[in-house]
Amino acid sequence: MLLDSKIALVTGAATGIGESVARLFAAEGARVFLLDHDSARNEVVAESIRSSGGWASAYAGDVRRASEIAPAVEGALHHFGQIDILINNAGIYPRQSFLGMTEEQWDEMQAVNVKSMFHCLQAVLPQMVARGSGKVVNISSVTFHLGMANMSHYVTSKGGVIGLTRSLAREMGEHNVHINCITPGAIKTESEARFVSAEQAEAFVASQSLKRRLMPLDVARVCLFLSSELSDGVTGQCLNVDAGWMMY
């Protein structure tokens, strides 16, 4: 198994991409710590992983606050003494026109999508640096490369994720800590239905080179690559998982 006995922390693990990552990592032998604000759903996912023979532990917390991230990190360090993999996946993506946007909406987007990664990285990186080993995958979005109307706060936050990834890859490389990110395209998740109509989803597929809806597992598999020894020569990179929508 690609992640045999590795310790992984996944944020936003209760649904969508995060859930798929947690399940795949556990199937590949990782001990997975799930962090999400939805405590009930998060525990359901963890129990399902355990029922399938995997190892999982669920923690409830708001990633905007360092104090609510700390228990999951401390739990992993208490049980296993290390965290080998961090998947910074938690995020939100409501639509809003720029001229109709409030300062509170702008600030919330940056707090959930970017500041949360700051908190998680500051909590996890010290022990990775001390051990001289670690893999971090930050989830950005292909919308940064495309530009999307009525999503300026979201696109800005996801551009920040790419900048953070590149800068930290330079800073952490000497410690053998790999920092990469993924820019998913239109992924069919439970939450997508709240913001995307069936007609819009069809338009996404029409813009893609591969004419099918992308699923969370498509992203999870690339997270697996970037978290395993298969990517030991890769850092500071941004990989599109968008079915050939944007090419660069």
Sequence and secondary structure as in RCSB ss.txt:
>XXXX:A:sequence
MLLDSKIALVTGAATGIGESVARLFAAEGARVFLLDHDSARNEVVAESIRSSGGWASAYAGDVRRASEIAPAVEG
ALHHFGQIDILINNAGIYPRQSFLGMTEEQWDEMQAVNVKSMFHCLQAVLPQMVARGSGKVVNISSVTFHLGMAN
MSHYVTSKGGVIGLTRSLAREMGEHNVHINCITPGAIKTESEARFVSAEQAEAFVASQSLKRRLMPLDVARVCLF
LSSELSDGVTGQCLNVDAGWMMY
>XXXX:A:secstr
 TTTT EEEEESTTSHHHHHHHHHHHHTT EEEEEES HHHHHHHHHHHHHTT EEEEEE  TT HHHHHHHHHH
HHHHHS   EEEE         STT  HHHHHHHHIIIIIHHHHHHHHHHHHHHHHT EEEEEE  THHHH  TT
 HHHHHHHHHHHHHHHHHHHHHGGGTEEEEEEEE SB  TGGGGT  HHHHHHHHHHSSS S B HHHHHHHHHH
HHSGGGTT  S EEEESSSSS  
